[in-house]
Each structure stands twice: as C-alpha cells, then as structure tokens.
Amino acid sequence: MKPYAVIGAGPMGLCTVRNLLRLGIPCIGFEVHSDVGGLWDINSPTSTMYESAHLISSKRMTEFADFPMDESVADYPSHRDMGDYFRSYAREFGLYGHYEFDTEVVQCVRSGDGWLVTTRRNWQEKTREFSGLLIASGTLHYPNQPELPGQYTGKLIHSSQYRSPEIFAGKRVLLIGCGNSGADIAVDAVHRARSVDISLRRGYHFLPKYFSGRPIDQLGGKFKLPLTLKRRLTKALIRLSLGSPSQYGLPEPKYQLFESHPVVNSLLLHHIGHGDINPRPAIKSVDGHKVHFSAGECEEYDLIVQATGYKLHYPFVDKAELNWNGYAPSLYLNIFHPKSDNLFMMGMIEAAGLGWEGRNMQAELVALYVHQLIAGVSSANRFRKVIQQKSAKRIDGGMRYLDLERMAYYVHKDSYLKVIKKHKADLLKDLSPRALTYQAGGLQATS
C-alpha cells in the first residue's frame, strides 16, 4: 500500500500522523518549516504569531489528554511554551522521523485511486503517488484584508504581519477589528504608541480570563448545563466582573452569547477605561492620513492595523476537489468529503473549548475509518453512507452562529464530540478483541 500524505506539522498534523501510525497506516508528513509547531512556531514562514501571544483557553482545556502540559507552565501558555510542548509531543511519539521538513507542497492532483503530490525542497521538485491526502495546514495563514474606502497614505498592515510593539513607537495607531488578536495588539500598542484607537463595526461579547482566581473556561467542571442556563450564568458572571460593553463606549452585540467567538480579554476594557485606547465606530472613508468615521468624527493616523481575520486557503489543491460551497468546503464533520474516501480536511474547525484533544479525536476517527476502509468491513460502508447523506449537515447544537466567514466552520463542541464518539464506537464494532492491542497508550490494529 502506498503511504498517505499529511500536509502540515502543527498540532493537527502531528496528531494525524500519530493516529495513522497507531493503526499501522503508512504516511509521510510534509512541513514547509524546519521544525514542528505550525502556527505556534513564530519562526515558521507561515506563522502569524506575535511576540506577546498566549493561548486564550487555559492549558488544561487545551492540551492533549494523554500528553498534559507541565505543572510549571502558566495557566495561559505563551507561544514559546506551546512551541516547546509540540516539539516534546513529536519527540515523545517518534513523529520527527515521519516528516520531510523544509518541504513545500505545491500541487495535489488525483491520479486513478490515489493522489499525485508535488513537493519542493531546495528549489527541486518531486512528484510522488499517495493512497490518500490529509490536509492539516491550518486555517489562520491567509489574511482577510478588505480594501479601505479611499486612499490611505500612511503605513497599512494586516495583523498577520505584526510581531513586536516596537512598530508602534511614537505613532498614532488605529486598529480595525476586535477579535482576540486585535484586542491583544491594541493592548500592546498602548505602551509604545502616541495614541491608540480601535474601530468596531459591531458589538462583541467580552470574557475575563480569570474569575474567582480560576481560568474562566474551567468553571463549572464537568457539568453540562443547558444552553439557556449557561448563557444566563455566564452573562451574570460578565456583569459582575466586567460590566457591559456600552459602559466602555463600545457597541452592544446584537447577537446572543456564544453565537460568535467571544473576546477573552479584559485588558482592552481596562485600557479603554483609563483612556489609553479610544473606541471608534466603523470607517466611512479615508483620505491621506485622515480617517472619517460613520458617526462623523475624523482623526489622523500614522499606522493602521487591520485585525480583520483570515480566509481558508489551500492553494495546492483545486477548490473543486474540496466540495467548496460559500465560505468553506462542505464536508461532513468538517472532515469527510461526500464523494471521496481518500481526501480529509484535518482541523478545519473552531469551537469554544474544543482544544487539541478534540482535534485528536478527529484524527482518531479518520485513522480508524481509513483502516476499516482498507479492511473492507461493513462499518466503513455504513459510515460512508452517513457521509454521503449528511455532508451539508452542520453540527451546531441548535446555535445560530453569525453569517461570517470565520464562523463558517464553527461547531458546537459537545454536540460535535458526541457525534465523533458515536461514529468511532460503530467503526470499532468490526474489530475483534484479538485484533486490538494498545501501544504507547493508543489503539493499534494488528494483522
């Protein structure tokens, strides 16, 4: 059997390779950088990380279940901590030897029942045939950078280009957008810039990172609360700890909590309250260094940072191969193609609290499905029918997510993981106890 190709050595790519190997499925991983870590390695040419970046979820809610982070690591690890963590993970499970580093995937095309994958290393291209393709190259690489309405003559960058607050020294700075990166960067700018403004087109829900001395995502423990009750309790917590956005001169969100990703950053509100950051409405037009806002005011800026998010981008494969409709590929569980058994989108997913373990569960399911397809067992055929019938079904748990590009692949964590576990259990039914053994803590199929 020809190996499977895995694109990317970030956390999703690493656990994908690990789970394929657990089940005896040969694979080769490709990584454009010289080491593992993906987005979290600030030295990678595809990383959009910045020096002050930390996780917005706590380490215990983010780590792989069978590879916990060290107790010495902070509740909210820095990108350096995360880089160390993924390198340790790759060493622990012997993944380095299954990757080709400094290798760019430039093209993937179908060839009979397999894929021809062309890679480039040291300016030399090589094309090889693989049984299947698993794309784990990430979702936060290609900037969404809308054109400004007019001609701006100051310096304009996207947040993906930002690395260090030195760029703000002495400048009048405008941030556009208030996702988690935008909020972080605005706080960074306060300590170097002459002035800092932030422009918001809509309202956001804000959460503190801590409540009563504990990371906020650890409150409630393992209790699963109904959505209505969870919203009420979380809103009460926010009112007690932060108040409402309008108290800081920010617009109130016109959507329910959890219908879009919240901003887990109370420092932005702190600096707004101290006059260090000035909220502005949406931009109406720009002219030279002047920016005109929708409420009528006008200010001059030396630097504009567009924290306007990212677009899904897989330039090495034709979009038609991905069943791409609208903002994102239309795939069952954001993974499985309705007409292809050898193309898998790994990690094209966002969900509050999913963490790396949720993504590892994706990889377990895919590896098990591939194994059962090769074995030709009935559970694989049953799952194939589900994929074909439900490729357009979104696992939203009844949530009405905002119609935004970055929310197109958002799911409800508990509902999503419940479906993953159900399919995994069904696929395992065809494996007899004698065909299973446990190796390095994981499921291993034997002949």
C-alpha positions as CSV (number, residue, x, y, z in Angstrom):
1,M,0.0,0.0,0.0
2,K,1.3,3.5,-0.9
3,P,1.5,5.9,2.1
4,Y,-0.9,8.7,2.9
5,A,0.3,12.3,2.6
6,V,-0.2,14.6,5.6
7,I,0.3,18.3,5.0
8,G,1.4,20.3,8.0
9,A,3.3,19.7,11.2
10,G,1.3,21.9,13.5
11,P,-0.7,20.2,16.3
12,M,-3.4,18.9,13.9
13,G,-0.8,17.4,11.6
14,L,1.2,15.8,14.4
15,C,-1.8,14.0,16.0
16,T,-3.0,13.0,12.5
17,V,0.4,11.3,11.8
18,R,0.4,9.8,15.2
19,N,-3.0,8.2,14.8
20,L,-2.3,6.8,11.4
21,L,0.8,5.2,12.7
22,R,-1.0,3.7,15.6
23,L,-3.2,1.8,13.2
24,G,-0.4,0.7,11.0
25,I,-1.2,3.1,8.2
26,P,2.0,4.3,6.4
27,C,2.2,8.0,6.0
28,I,4.6,10.8,5.2
29,G,4.2,14.3,6.6
30,F,5.3,17.5,4.9
31,E,6.2,20.7,6.6
32,V,7.4,23.9,4.9
33,H,9.4,24.9,8.0
34,S,12.4,23.2,9.6
35,D,10.5,22.1,12.7
36,V,7.1,21.2,14.1
37,G,4.6,23.6,15.7
38,G,3.0,25.2,12.7
39,L,1.3,28.5,13.7
40,W,2.8,28.3,17.1
41,D,6.4,28.4,15.9
42,I,6.9,32.2,15.4
43,N,9.9,31.4,13.2
44,S,7.9,29.5,10.6
45,P,7.3,31.4,7.3
46,T,3.6,30.6,7.6
47,S,3.2,31.6,11.2
48,T,1.1,34.7,12.0
49,M,2.1,34.6,15.7
50,Y,3.3,37.8,17.5
51,E,5.7,38.1,20.5
52,S,3.0,38.7,23.2
53,A,0.7,35.9,22.0
54,H,-0.7,33.5,24.6
55,L,-3.5,30.9,24.5
56,I,-7.0,32.3,25.1
57,S,-8.0,29.0,26.5
58,S,-6.3,27.5,29.6
59,K,-3.8,24.8,29.3
60,R,-5.9,22.1,31.0
61,M,-8.8,22.8,28.5
62,T,-6.4,22.8,25.5
63,E,-3.8,20.1,26.0
64,F,-3.8,16.6,24.5
65,A,-5.5,14.3,27.1
66,D,-2.6,11.7,27.1
67,F,0.1,14.4,27.0
68,P,-0.6,17.0,29.7
69,M,1.4,20.2,29.9
70,D,3.9,20.5,32.7
71,E,2.7,22.0,36.0
72,S,5.3,24.7,35.7
73,V,3.6,26.1,32.5
74,A,1.3,29.0,33.2
75,D,-2.4,28.7,33.0
76,Y,-2.4,30.6,29.7
77,P,0.8,29.5,28.0
78,S,2.8,31.7,25.7
79,H,3.6,30.8,22.1
80,R,7.1,29.8,23.3
81,D,5.6,27.4,25.8
82,M,3.3,26.0,23.1
83,G,6.3,25.5,20.7
84,D,8.2,23.6,23.4
85,Y,5.1,21.5,24.0
86,F,4.6,20.4,20.4
87,R,8.3,19.6,20.0
88,S,8.1,17.5,23.1
89,Y,5.0,15.8,21.7
90,A,6.7,15.0,18.4
91,R,9.8,13.6,20.2
92,E,7.7,11.5,22.7
93,F,5.7,9.7,20.0
94,G,8.5,9.4,17.4
95,L,7.0,11.7,14.8
96,Y,10.0,13.6,13.6
97,G,11.2,10.6,11.5
98,H,7.9,10.5,9.6
99,Y,8.2,14.1,8.3
100,E,10.0,15.8,5.5
101,F,10.9,19.3,6.7
102,D,11.7,22.4,4.7
103,T,9.4,20.9,2.1
104,E,6.6,22.8,0.5
105,V,3.6,21.0,-1.1
106,V,3.0,22.8,-4.4
107,Q,0.3,20.7,-6.0
108,C,-2.0,17.8,-5.3
109,V,-4.0,16.2,-8.2
110,R,-6.0,13.0,-8.4
111,S,-4.4,10.0,-10.2
112,G,-6.6,7.0,-10.5
113,D,-7.5,5.9,-7.0
114,G,-4.7,7.9,-5.4
115,W,-3.1,11.4,-5.4
116,L,0.0,12.8,-7.1
117,V,1.7,15.1,-4.7
118,T,4.4,17.5,-5.9
119,T,6.7,18.9,-3.3
120,R,9.5,21.4,-3.5
121,R,12.7,21.4,-1.4
122,N,15.8,23.4,-2.1
123,W,14.2,24.5,-5.4
124,Q,14.0,20.9,-6.5
125,E,10.5,19.5,-7.2
126,K,9.5,15.9,-6.7
127,T,6.2,14.2,-7.6
128,R,5.1,11.0,-5.8
129,E,1.9,8.9,-5.6
130,F,0.0,8.5,-2.4
131,S,-3.0,6.5,-1.4
132,G,-4.7,9.5,0.2
133,L,-4.4,13.1,1.2
134,L,-4.9,14.6,4.7
135,I,-4.8,18.4,4.7
136,A,-3.7,19.8,8.1
137,S,-2.1,23.1,7.0
138,G,-4.2,25.3,9.3
139,T,-6.9,28.0,8.9
140,L,-5.0,31.1,10.1
141,H,-2.4,31.8,7.4
142,Y,-4.1,33.7,4.6
143,P,-5.1,37.3,5.7
144,N,-8.6,38.7,5.0
145,Q,-7.6,42.3,4.2
146,P,-10.6,44.3,2.8
147,E,-9.7,47.4,0.8
148,L,-10.1,50.7,2.7
149,P,-12.7,53.1,1.3
150,G,-10.4,55.7,-0.2
151,Q,-6.7,56.3,-0.5
152,Y,-4.7,56.0,2.7
153,T,-1.1,57.2,2.6
154,G,0.1,56.1,6.0
155,K,1.5,52.7,6.8
156,L,-1.1,49.9,6.5
157,I,-0.5,46.3,7.7
158,H,-2.6,43.2,8.5
159,S,-2.3,41.7,12.0
160,S,-0.7,38.7,10.4
161,Q,2.4,40.9,9.7
162,Y,2.6,42.1,13.3
163,R,5.4,40.7,15.5
164,S,6.5,43.3,18.1
165,P,5.2,46.5,19.6
166,E,8.3,48.4,18.5
167,I,6.4,49.2,15.3
168,F,4.1,51.5,17.3
169,A,6.8,53.7,18.8
170,G,5.6,57.4,18.7
171,K,2.8,56.7,16.2
172,R,-0.9,57.5,16.1
173,V,-2.4,54.0,15.7
174,L,-5.7,52.7,14.5
175,L,-6.8,49.1,15.0
176,I,-9.6,47.8,12.7
177,G,-11.4,44.9,14.2
178,C,-11.7,43.5,17.7
179,G,-11.2,39.7,17.6
180,N,-8.8,38.3,20.1
181,S,-5.7,39.2,18.1
182,G,-7.0,42.7,17.6
183,A,-7.6,43.2,21.3
184,D,-4.1,41.8,22.1
185,I,-2.4,44.1,19.6
186,A,-4.3,47.2,20.8
187,V,-3.1,46.5,24.3
188,D,0.5,46.0,23.1
189,A,0.3,49.4,21.3
190,V,-0.7,51.3,24.4
191,H,2.9,51.0,25.8
192,R,4.6,52.4,22.7
193,A,2.2,54.5,20.6
194,R,1.4,58.2,20.8
195,S,-2.3,57.3,20.7
196,V,-4.4,54.1,20.1
197,D,-7.9,54.0,18.6
198,I,-9.9,50.9,17.8
199,S,-12.6,50.8,15.1
200,L,-15.5,48.4,15.6
201,R,-18.3,47.7,13.1
202,R,-20.3,45.7,15.5
203,G,-20.5,44.7,19.2
204,Y,-18.6,41.9,20.9
205,H,-19.1,39.8,24.0
206,F,-16.1,40.1,26.3
207,L,-15.0,37.5,28.8
208,P,-12.3,37.8,31.5
209,K,-9.5,35.1,31.5
210,Y,-10.0,34.6,35.3
211,F,-13.0,34.6,37.6
212,S,-12.5,34.0,41.3
213,G,-8.9,33.1,40.7
214,R,-9.6,30.3,38.2
215,P,-9.4,30.3,34.4
216,I,-12.9,31.1,33.2
217,D,-13.1,28.0,30.9
218,Q,-12.6,25.7,33.9
219,L,-15.6,27.0,35.9
220,G,-18.4,24.5,36.1
221,G,-16.1,21.5,35.9
222,K,-17.6,18.5,34.1
223,F,-21.2,19.6,34.5
224,K,-23.0,20.1,31.2
225,L,-25.5,22.9,31.5
226,P,-28.4,23.6,29.1
227,L,-27.6,26.4,26.7
228,T,-30.2,28.8,28.2
229,L,-28.9,28.3,31.7
230,K,-25.3,28.5,30.6
231,R,-26.0,31.8,28.9
232,R,-27.7,33.3,32.0
233,L,-24.9,32.3,34.3
234,T,-22.2,33.5,32.0
235,K,-24.0,36.8,31.5
236,A,-24.3,37.3,35.2
237,L,-20.6,36.5,35.7
238,I,-19.7,39.0,33.0
239,R,-21.9,41.7,34.6
240,L,-20.2,41.1,37.9
241,S,-16.7,41.1,36.7
242,L,-16.7,43.4,33.6
243,G,-20.0,45.2,33.2
244,S,-21.5,45.8,29.8
245,P,-19.6,46.9,26.6
246,S,-21.7,50.2,26.5
247,Q,-20.2,51.2,29.8
248,Y,-16.8,51.4,28.0
249,G,-18.2,53.3,25.0
250,L,-18.4,50.1,22.9
251,P,-21.4,48.9,20.9
252,E,-23.6,46.3,22.5
253,P,-23.6,43.0,20.5
254,K,-26.8,42.3,18.6
255,Y,-26.5,38.6,18.9
256,Q,-26.6,36.1,21.7
257,L,-23.6,35.0,23.7
258,F,-21.8,32.0,22.0
259,E,-23.2,32.8,18.6
260,S,-19.8,34.2,17.7
261,H,-16.4,33.6,19.3
262,P,-16.1,35.9,22.4
263,V,-13.2,38.2,23.1
264,V,-11.3,36.7,26.0
265,N,-9.5,39.9,27.0
266,S,-10.3,42.2,29.9
267,L,-7.2,44.3,29.5
268,L,-8.7,46.0,26.4
269,L,-11.6,47.2,28.6
270,H,-9.1,48.2,31.3
271,H,-7.2,50.4,28.9
272,I,-10.3,51.9,27.4
273,G,-11.5,52.8,30.9
274,H,-8.2,54.5,31.5
275,G,-8.3,56.5,28.3
276,D,-5.3,54.7,26.8
277,I,-7.5,53.2,24.0
278,N,-10.3,55.2,22.3
279,P,-13.2,53.3,20.7
280,R,-14.3,54.4,17.2
281,P,-17.2,53.3,15.1
282,A,-17.0,51.9,11.5
283,I,-14.8,53.6,8.9
284,K,-16.7,55.7,6.4
285,S,-13.8,56.8,4.2
286,V,-10.0,57.5,4.2
287,D,-8.1,60.4,2.7
288,G,-4.3,60.6,3.1
289,H,-3.7,60.2,6.8
290,K,-7.2,61.1,7.7
291,V,-9.9,58.6,8.6
292,H,-13.5,59.6,8.6
293,F,-15.8,57.5,10.8
294,S,-19.5,56.7,10.4
295,A,-20.5,59.0,13.4
296,G,-19.0,62.0,11.7
297,E,-15.7,62.4,13.5
298,C,-12.3,62.5,11.8
299,E,-8.8,61.6,13.0
300,E,-5.3,61.3,11.6
301,Y,-3.2,58.1,11.9
302,D,0.3,57.1,11.0
303,L,-0.4,53.4,11.2
304,I,-3.5,51.3,10.6
305,V,-3.5,47.6,11.6
306,Q,-6.3,45.5,10.1
307,A,-7.2,42.8,12.5
308,T,-9.8,41.5,10.1
309,G,-9.2,37.8,10.3
310,Y,-8.3,35.1,7.8
311,K,-9.6,33.2,4.8
312,L,-9.4,29.5,4.2
313,H,-6.6,29.0,1.7
314,Y,-5.4,25.7,0.2
315,P,-3.5,26.8,-3.0
316,F,-2.0,23.4,-3.7
317,V,-5.3,21.7,-4.5
318,D,-8.2,22.7,-6.8
319,K,-11.2,24.1,-4.8
320,A,-13.5,21.9,-6.8
321,E,-11.8,18.9,-5.1
322,L,-12.9,20.2,-1.7
323,N,-16.7,20.4,-2.3
324,W,-16.3,24.1,-1.6
325,N,-19.6,26.0,-1.2
326,G,-19.7,29.5,0.1
327,Y,-17.2,30.5,2.7
328,A,-15.8,26.9,3.3
329,P,-15.7,23.4,2.0
330,S,-18.9,21.5,2.7
331,L,-17.8,18.3,4.4
332,Y,-19.3,16.0,7.0
333,L,-18.0,16.9,10.4
334,N,-15.8,19.5,8.6
335,I,-13.6,16.5,7.6
336,F,-15.2,13.9,5.2
337,H,-15.8,14.5,1.5
338,P,-19.2,13.2,0.3
339,K,-17.7,11.6,-2.8
340,S,-14.1,10.8,-1.9
341,D,-12.7,8.2,0.5
342,N,-9.1,9.4,0.3
343,L,-9.3,13.2,1.0
344,F,-9.7,14.5,4.5
345,M,-9.7,18.1,5.8
346,M,-8.0,18.0,9.2
347,G,-8.5,20.8,11.7
348,M,-10.8,22.9,9.6
349,I,-12.9,23.6,12.7
350,E,-13.4,26.0,15.5
351,A,-15.4,25.5,18.7
352,A,-15.3,27.0,22.2
353,G,-13.4,24.6,24.4
354,L,-12.5,22.0,21.7
355,G,-8.8,22.2,22.4
356,W,-6.2,19.9,20.9
357,E,-7.9,16.8,22.3
358,G,-11.0,17.5,20.3
359,R,-8.8,17.7,17.2
360,N,-7.1,14.5,18.3
361,M,-10.5,12.8,18.4
362,Q,-10.9,13.9,14.8
363,A,-7.6,12.3,13.9
364,E,-8.6,9.1,15.7
365,L,-11.9,8.8,13.8
366,V,-10.2,9.4,10.4
367,A,-7.4,6.9,11.0
368,L,-10.0,4.3,12.1
369,Y,-12.2,5.0,9.1
370,V,-9.2,4.6,6.7
371,H,-8.2,1.4,8.5
372,Q,-11.7,0.0,8.1
373,L,-12.0,1.0,4.5
374,I,-8.8,-0.9,3.8
375,A,-10.1,-3.9,5.7
376,G,-13.4,-3.7,3.7
377,V,-15.6,-4.1,6.7
378,S,-19.3,-3.3,7.0
379,S,-18.9,-0.4,9.5
380,A,-16.9,1.5,6.9
381,N,-19.7,1.1,4.4
382,R,-22.2,2.3,6.9
383,F,-20.1,5.4,7.7
384,R,-19.6,6.1,4.0
385,K,-23.4,6.3,3.6
386,V,-23.7,8.7,6.5
387,I,-21.0,10.9,5.0
388,Q,-22.8,11.0,1.6
389,Q,-26.2,11.8,3.2
390,K,-25.1,14.4,5.7
391,S,-22.1,16.3,4.2
392,A,-24.1,19.5,4.3
393,K,-25.2,19.0,7.9
394,R,-23.7,21.4,10.4
395,I,-23.2,20.2,14.0
396,D,-24.3,23.4,15.6
397,G,-26.2,22.1,18.6
398,G,-29.0,24.5,17.8
399,M,-26.8,27.5,17.9
400,R,-27.5,30.3,15.4
401,Y,-23.9,31.3,14.5
402,L,-23.3,34.6,12.8
403,D,-23.1,34.5,9.0
404,L,-19.4,35.4,9.0
405,E,-16.5,33.9,7.0
406,R,-14.6,33.0,10.2
407,M,-17.7,31.3,11.7
408,A,-18.4,29.1,8.6
409,Y,-16.6,26.1,10.1
410,Y,-17.6,26.8,13.7
411,V,-19.4,23.9,15.6
412,H,-20.9,23.3,19.0
413,K,-18.3,21.3,20.9
414,D,-20.4,19.0,23.0
415,S,-22.7,18.1,20.1
416,Y,-19.7,17.6,17.8
417,L,-17.7,15.3,20.1
418,K,-20.8,13.3,20.8
419,V,-21.1,12.5,17.1
420,I,-17.4,11.8,16.8
421,K,-17.6,9.3,19.7
422,K,-20.7,7.6,18.2
423,H,-19.0,7.0,14.8
424,K,-15.8,5.8,16.4
425,A,-17.8,3.3,18.5
426,D,-19.5,2.0,15.4
427,L,-16.3,1.6,13.5
428,L,-14.7,-0.3,16.4
429,K,-17.5,-2.9,16.3
430,D,-15.9,-4.8,13.5
431,L,-12.6,-5.2,15.3
432,S,-12.4,-8.3,17.4
433,P,-10.6,-8.1,20.8
434,R,-7.8,-10.2,19.3
435,A,-7.2,-7.7,16.6
436,L,-6.5,-4.9,19.0
437,T,-3.6,-4.1,21.2
438,Y,-2.5,-1.0,23.0
439,Q,0.8,0.6,22.1
440,A,2.2,3.8,23.5
441,G,-1.2,4.5,25.1
442,G,-3.1,4.2,21.9
443,L,-5.2,1.8,19.8
444,Q,-3.1,-0.3,17.5
445,A,-4.6,-2.7,14.9
446,T,-2.7,-5.9,14.3
447,S,-2.9,-8.4,11.5
